[in-house]
């Protein structure tokens, strides 16, 4: 089982908990995450491709 968190370029990323069969599938999912404001990274494993994401909170709204 892949690690839930990974340090990539000194930043902590979290795995989206899904194994992608092809690089094209992984890149499609990464593009969707990036549209939502996430930073993404893709790691290759023997079983497939893993997408890791991170998002820095820049604003906190309290009600």
C-alpha positions as CSV (number, residue, x, y, z in Angstrom):
1,X,0.0,0.0,0.0
2,X,1.4,3.4,-0.9
3,X,2.1,6.0,1.6
4,X,-0.7,8.4,2.4
5,X,1.7,11.4,2.6
6,X,4.8,12.2,0.6
7,X,7.4,15.0,0.8
8,X,8.0,16.3,-2.7
9,X,10.3,19.2,-3.2
10,X,10.2,19.9,0.5
11,X,6.4,20.1,0.6
12,X,3.9,17.7,2.1
13,X,1.4,16.1,-0.3
14,X,-1.5,13.7,0.4
15,X,-2.4,10.7,-1.7
16,X,-5.9,10.8,-3.2
17,X,-6.2,7.1,-2.3
18,X,-6.7,5.9,-5.8
19,X,-4.4,3.9,-8.1
20,X,-4.6,5.0,-11.8
21,X,-4.0,2.4,-14.5
22,X,-2.5,4.9,-17.0
23,X,-0.6,8.1,-17.0
24,X,-3.3,9.7,-19.0
25,X,-5.9,9.0,-16.3
26,X,-3.7,10.4,-13.6
27,X,-3.0,13.6,-15.6
28,X,-6.8,14.0,-16.2
29,X,-7.4,13.8,-12.5
30,X,-4.5,16.1,-11.7
31,X,-6.0,18.7,-14.1
32,X,-9.3,18.5,-12.3
33,X,-7.6,19.0,-8.9
34,X,-5.6,22.0,-10.3
35,X,-8.8,23.6,-11.4
36,X,-9.9,23.5,-7.8
37,X,-6.8,25.2,-6.6
38,X,-4.7,22.2,-5.6
39,X,-1.0,21.7,-6.3
40,X,-0.5,18.2,-7.7
41,X,2.2,15.6,-8.2
42,X,2.3,12.2,-9.8
43,X,4.4,9.2,-8.7
44,X,4.8,6.0,-10.6
45,X,4.5,2.7,-8.8
46,X,4.7,-0.9,-10.2
47,X,0.9,-1.2,-10.0
48,X,0.1,2.2,-11.6
49,X,0.2,5.9,-11.0
50,X,-0.5,7.8,-7.8
51,X,-1.8,11.4,-7.6
52,X,-0.8,13.5,-4.6
53,X,-2.3,16.8,-3.8
54,X,-1.8,19.8,-1.5
55,X,-3.6,23.0,-0.9
56,X,-2.3,25.9,1.2
57,X,-5.1,27.7,3.1
58,X,-4.7,31.4,2.5
59,X,-7.9,32.6,4.1
60,X,-9.9,31.5,7.1
61,X,-13.6,32.5,7.4
62,X,-15.2,32.2,10.8
63,X,-19.0,32.4,11.3
